[in-house]
Amino acid sequence: MKTKYGEFKEVLFYDGQKESIAMIMGTVENTDDVLCRVHSSCVFGHYFNSIECDCQEQMDISQQLIEREGKGIIVLLDQEGKGNGHFALLNSVAHKRKGVSQADAYEAVGFKKDARDFSAAGKILQHLSVNSIRMLTDNEAKMKTMEACGIPVTGIQQITL
């Protein structure tokens, strides 16, 4: 797949209910310290170019960093609305616009602050035979899940917007 940040190989994974996508640049099999972004889907940011979230910017920066490095992986998980779905996101907008954090806005409308499960990303990285990763994240749950799945996290790089 040709992108404005270089050419990526797309690998689709399906668990019987949800699809996940690995976007791979360069050789990552049996490789240490692979730059990796675990990213959840976002209808507002990815399809509608909303300025009320930073999801698309995080994706752009991740692709740029991987392009600069010449190799890396982005795992896109189908987990809209922090795993609560688009319905929860739509219902939480009024709270978010009042200055409430997105997580607290979900809770205010009856959903979990964060219902995401990152274990599919760990399984995908295992399938791709990645030895270890350097994560593009500031989310401790992502890091802990990768470690629990047997994928060593050797570094963390926050995405600065």
N, C-alpha and C positions, 0 to 999 in steps of 0.2 A: 504494500500500500504506500503510495507516494503522498507525503504530507509536506507542509511548508517547512518542516523541521527535518527533512530527510526521509529516507525509505525505511519502513518498518515491515516486518513479517507479521501477519495477523494469524493467531491460532485461536480457534473457538473451542471452548469447553462447555459441555452441557451435562448437568447432573440429574436430568429427568424432570426438573422444574424450572431452573434458571440457567441462563447463559452467562458465561464470563468470557472475557476476551483478554488474551495476552498479546501485547504489541511488543515485538522484539526487534532490536537493532543490534547487528553484529553477532558474534559468537558468544553464547552465554553458557552452553553446556559444559559441565565440569570446570567452571570458572569461579574464581574467588572474587569477592568484593564487587559484585555486579550492582550497578546503580539501579534502584528499583523504586517505583511508585505504585502503591496499592491505592486505587482511586475508585470511589463510588459514583454511580451514575447520578446525573442531575439534569432534569428536564429544563428547569429555569435557566441554568448556566450554559449547558451544552447545546440546547436546541433553540432557546429563545434569546440568548445573549443578554440575560438579565444582569443588571448592575447591582442587584441586591444580594448577590453571593459571589464568592471568589473561585468557584469550582473551575470555570473555564481558564482563568488565569493560572491556577495551580497546574492544570493539564498542559497549558502552553509552556510554562516554565520547566516542567518536568521533561517535556519533549526537547526543549532547547538544551537542557543540561545533558541529556542522554546523547543528543546529536554532537555536542561539544566533546563528550567522552568517546564517542564512536561505538558505544555498545550500552545496552541496558534493556530494562523491561518495564512496561507499564501494564499492570493487571487491572482491568476495568470490571468491577463487580456490579451486578444489577441490584443496587440497594438504595434506591431513591429515598430521599427524605430521612437520611440517617437510618435506613432500614425500616422506617415506618410507612413508606409509600408516599405517592404524590398527594393523595387525599389529606394525609396529615400535614404535609407541607402547605397545601392551600389553606387549610384551617388555621395554621399557625401564623400566617402572614400578618394579620392585624397586631398580634403581640410583638412580632419582630419589628414592625414599623414603629412601635412605641419604645424601642430601645432594649427590649428583652433579648437575651442571647437565643440563638436558634434552639439549643437544647432545652432551655427553660420554656421557650414558646411551645415546643412539642408537648412538654409535660403539662402546660397550662390548658391544652386542649385534649388531654386524656391519653397521650401516647408516651412511650418511653423516651427519655432524653436521647438515648442512642441505642437503637435496636440492631445495629450492624453486627455481622459475624464475618470475620476475616479469614476463617479457616479454609475457605475455597482457594484463596490466594496462596496459602501455604501448600496446599495440595498441587496447585498449578506449578509452583516453583519446584516442588519435588519432581513432578512429571518432566519438567524441563531440565532436570539434573543440574541445578544451580548449586554450587558448593556453599556460597555465603553471599550476603547482600549488604549494600549500603543503602539505607532507606531514605527516601525523600518524604519526610513526614515530621510532624510534631505530636503525633498521636501514639501514646504509650501502648494502647490496646493493640494497635497494629504490630508493634515491635514484639510485644509479649506473645501474640498469636503466632507470629512467624517462628519465634524461638520454640514455642510449644509444638509446632509442626516439624521441628528438626531443621529449620533453616537458620543458621547463625546470622545474627545481625552484627556486622563488624564496624558499622558507623552509621551516623544519623546526620542528615543535612536538612535543615528546615528550609522550606520554600519561602523566600522573602518576596513579598509583593510590593 
